[in-house]
Amino acid sequence: MNIFSKKTPEKKLRTQYETLMKEAMTAQRGGDIVKSSELHAQAEAVLKQLDDLKSNPTT
């Protein structure tokens, strides 16, 4: 395990996506459906960025 390695943009987006999805799940379980929907929308936007990054990799 290399603790000094930098996060790639892909890893950073993946982590952000996973965090948003966890927060959305927590909001939904807590009964805040509106917040859950907003977080899901944000997560979908991050997922789209991730897909765009994968389809157009820059060197």
C-alpha positions as CSV (number, residue, x, y, z in Angstrom):
1,M,0.0,0.0,0.0
2,N,1.4,3.3,-1.1
3,I,0.2,6.1,1.2
4,F,2.0,8.8,-0.8
5,S,0.3,8.1,-4.2
6,K,-1.8,10.8,-5.6
7,K,-5.5,10.2,-6.4
8,T,-6.3,10.0,-10.0
9,P,-9.2,12.0,-11.3
10,E,-11.1,8.8,-11.8
11,K,-10.5,7.6,-8.2
12,K,-11.5,11.1,-6.9
13,L,-14.8,11.0,-8.9
14,R,-15.5,7.4,-7.8
15,T,-15.0,8.3,-4.2
16,Q,-17.3,11.3,-4.5
17,Y,-20.0,9.2,-6.2
18,E,-19.8,6.5,-3.5
19,T,-20.1,9.2,-0.8
20,L,-23.1,10.8,-2.4
21,M,-24.8,7.5,-2.8
22,K,-24.2,6.6,0.9
23,E,-25.6,10.0,2.0
24,A,-28.6,9.5,-0.3
25,M,-29.3,6.2,1.3
26,T,-29.0,7.6,4.8
27,A,-31.4,10.5,3.9
28,Q,-33.9,8.0,2.4
29,R,-33.8,5.8,5.5
30,G,-34.3,8.9,7.6
31,G,-37.4,9.8,5.7
32,D,-36.0,12.8,3.9
33,I,-37.0,11.8,0.3
34,V,-36.4,15.3,-1.1
35,K,-32.8,15.4,0.1
36,S,-32.3,11.8,-1.1
37,S,-33.5,12.7,-4.6
38,E,-31.2,15.7,-4.7
39,L,-28.2,13.6,-3.6
40,H,-29.1,11.0,-6.2
41,A,-29.2,13.7,-8.9
42,Q,-25.7,14.9,-7.8
43,A,-24.4,11.3,-7.8
44,E,-25.8,10.8,-11.4
45,A,-24.0,14.0,-12.5
46,V,-20.7,12.7,-11.0
47,L,-21.2,9.3,-12.6
48,K,-21.7,11.1,-16.0
49,Q,-18.4,12.9,-15.5
50,L,-16.8,9.6,-14.6
51,D,-18.1,8.0,-17.8
52,D,-17.0,11.0,-19.9
53,L,-13.5,10.7,-18.3
54,K,-13.3,7.0,-19.2
55,S,-14.5,7.6,-22.7
56,N,-12.1,10.5,-23.4
57,P,-8.9,9.8,-21.4
58,T,-6.3,12.5,-21.5
59,T,-2.7,11.7,-21.2
